[in-house]
Amino acid sequence: MQLFHLLRETFQFVMANLFDITLTTVAWLLLQLPIVTAPAATVGVYYFARQALLQDEAQFRDFVQGLKLYFWRSWLIALPELLLVALLAYDVYFFLSQEEPIGQLWASIPMAALGFLLVLQNYVLVFFVRENGALWTSLKRATLLALTNPLHTFAVLLLTLLYFAGLYATRVGLALVFVGPVAVLQSKTVQQLLERQGVEF
């Protein structure tokens, strides 16, 4: 019931602020092209989503403000994550290329680590903005929230993956409303889960 309430509220909020959310997503897509701006644009979208929920109104200028605010600090989370994903992906490839079955079984460890990293993506950028760029605090709080709320965590992850599938299926069409609604959904999830614990979002 709470999950349905979350989805309904997120959908209503996105539809009520569709213009600014779509404009933000288009800007995000364009800023992925020059690689140096990609991390800041992504964190900027989550800053935009947080401000939108706090103000109960989405404003494109919040994305611009977040982009400026996190232009360099966004690399504090982007670079370690990219390196970790590359390392784990290499480990999976290395173990799966072994001829002995026992060697291939070791691939399950980096696979599990990649899976857990994917789960953390529900919350880590939301907390990165909430904690003003404090990486370790963000990771710790995202991990605790994921472990203590498995139903919400996997439901939101599933919805995000389905959204990715829809993006792939519709090519450019769904891309125009891609990252904004995901950032709002994940931010709204954190907001509601924290409120249940009596913690301010």
C-alpha positions in Angstrom: 0.0 0.0 0.0 2.8 2.4 0.9 4.6 1.5 -2.3 1.5 2.2 -4.4 1.1 5.6 -2.5 4.7 6.4 -3.4 4.2 5.6 -7.1 1.0 7.6 -7.3 2.5 10.6 -5.6 5.6 10.5 -7.8 3.5 10.2 -11.0 1.3 13.1 -9.9 4.3 15.2 -9.1 6.0 14.4 -12.4 2.9 15.2 -14.4 2.3 18.5 -12.6 5.9 19.5 -13.3 6.4 17.8 -16.6 7.8 20.8 -18.5 10.7 21.6 -16.0 11.5 17.9 -15.5 11.6 17.3 -19.3 13.7 20.4 -19.8 16.1 19.2 -17.1 16.4 15.8 -18.7 17.1 17.3 -22.2 19.8 19.4 -20.6 21.2 16.3 -18.9 21.3 14.4 -22.1 23.2 17.2 -23.9 25.6 17.5 -21.1 26.5 13.8 -21.4 28.2 14.5 -24.7 31.2 16.4 -23.3 32.3 13.8 -20.8 33.7 16.3 -18.3 30.2 17.7 -17.6 28.4 14.3 -17.3 28.9 13.7 -13.5 28.0 17.2 -12.6 24.9 17.0 -14.8 23.8 13.8 -13.2 24.3 15.1 -9.6 22.6 18.3 -10.7 19.5 16.4 -11.7 19.4 14.9 -8.2 19.9 18.3 -6.7 17.0 19.5 -8.9 14.8 16.6 -7.7 15.6 17.3 -4.0 14.8 21.0 -4.3 11.6 20.2 -6.3 10.3 18.0 -3.5 11.3 20.4 -0.7 9.6 23.3 -2.6 6.8 21.2 -3.9 7.6 22.7 -7.3 10.2 21.8 -10.0 12.3 24.7 -11.3 14.9 24.3 -14.1 17.1 26.9 -12.4 17.7 24.4 -9.6 19.3 22.1 -12.1 21.6 24.9 -13.2 22.5 25.7 -9.6 23.2 22.1 -8.8 25.4 21.8 -11.9 27.5 24.8 -10.8 27.6 23.6 -7.1 28.7 20.1 -7.9 30.7 20.7 -11.1 34.0 19.4 -9.5 32.7 17.6 -6.4 30.6 15.2 -8.6 33.9 13.5 -9.6 34.3 12.5 -6.0 31.6 9.9 -6.5 31.8 9.4 -10.3 35.5 8.5 -10.5 35.6 5.9 -7.7 32.4 4.3 -8.9 33.7 4.0 -12.5 36.9 2.5 -11.4 35.1 0.1 -9.1 32.7 -1.0 -11.9 35.7 -1.5 -14.3 37.6 -3.5 -11.7 34.6 -5.7 -10.8 33.8 -6.2 -14.5 37.3 -7.3 -15.2 37.2 -9.7 -12.3 34.0 -11.3 -13.6 35.6 -11.6 -17.1 38.8 -13.1 -15.6 37.1 -15.7 -13.5 34.6 -16.7 -16.2 37.4 -17.3 -18.6 39.0 -19.9 -16.4 38.7 -23.5 -17.7 38.1 -25.1 -14.3 34.6 -24.9 -13.0 35.9 -24.0 -9.5 37.6 -21.0 -11.0 34.5 -19.9 -12.7 32.6 -20.1 -9.4 34.7 -17.3 -8.1 33.0 -14.9 -10.6 30.0 -15.0 -8.3 31.8 -12.7 -5.8 32.4 -9.7 -8.1 28.9 -10.4 -9.6 27.4 -10.0 -6.2 29.4 -6.9 -5.5 28.2 -5.4 -8.8 24.6 -6.3 -7.9 24.9 -4.6 -4.5 26.4 -1.5 -6.2 23.4 -1.4 -8.5 21.1 -1.6 -5.5 22.9 1.3 -3.9 22.2 3.5 -7.0 18.6 3.8 -5.7 19.8 6.0 -2.9 23.5 7.0 -3.1 23.1 10.1 -5.3 20.1 11.3 -3.3 22.2 11.1 -0.1 25.3 12.6 -1.9 23.2 15.8 -2.5 21.5 15.6 0.9 24.9 15.3 2.6 26.4 18.1 0.5 29.0 15.9 -1.3 30.2 13.9 1.7 31.0 10.6 0.0 31.5 8.1 2.8 28.5 9.4 4.8 26.4 9.1 1.6 27.5 5.5 1.0 26.9 4.6 4.7 23.4 6.0 4.8 22.5 4.6 1.4 23.7 1.1 2.5 21.7 1.3 5.8 18.6 2.5 4.0 18.9 -0.3 1.4 19.4 -3.0 4.0 16.6 -1.9 6.3 14.0 -1.4 3.6 14.5 -4.3 1.1 11.0 -4.3 -0.3 11.1 -0.6 -1.3 14.7 -0.9 -2.5 14.1 -3.8 -4.9 10.7 -2.4 -6.0 12.3 0.9 -6.9 15.2 -0.8 -8.6 12.9 -3.0 -10.6 10.9 0.1 -11.8 14.2 1.8 -12.7 15.4 -1.2 -14.7 12.0 -1.4 -16.5 12.3 2.2 -17.3 15.8 1.5 -18.8 14.2 -1.3 -20.8 11.5 1.1 -22.0 14.2 3.6 -22.9 16.0 1.0 -25.0 12.8 -0.2 -26.6 11.6 3.3 -27.6 15.1 4.6 -28.5 15.0 8.4 -28.3 11.3 8.8 -27.4 11.5 7.9 -23.7 14.9 9.5 -23.4 13.3 12.9 -23.3 11.6 12.0 -19.9 14.2 9.6 -18.6 16.4 10.7 -15.8 14.2 13.4 -14.3 11.4 11.0 -13.2 13.9 8.5 -11.9 15.6 11.1 -9.8 12.3 12.2 -8.5 11.2 8.7 -7.7 14.4 7.8 -5.9 14.4 11.1 -4.0 10.7 10.7 -3.0 11.5 7.1 -1.8 14.3 8.4 0.4 12.1 11.2 1.7 9.3 8.9 2.7 11.6 6.3 4.2 13.3 8.9 6.3 10.0 10.4 7.4 9.0 7.0 8.7 12.1 7.0 10.8 11.4 10.5 12.1 14.4 11.9 10.2 14.3 15.1 8.2 14.8 14.8 4.4 
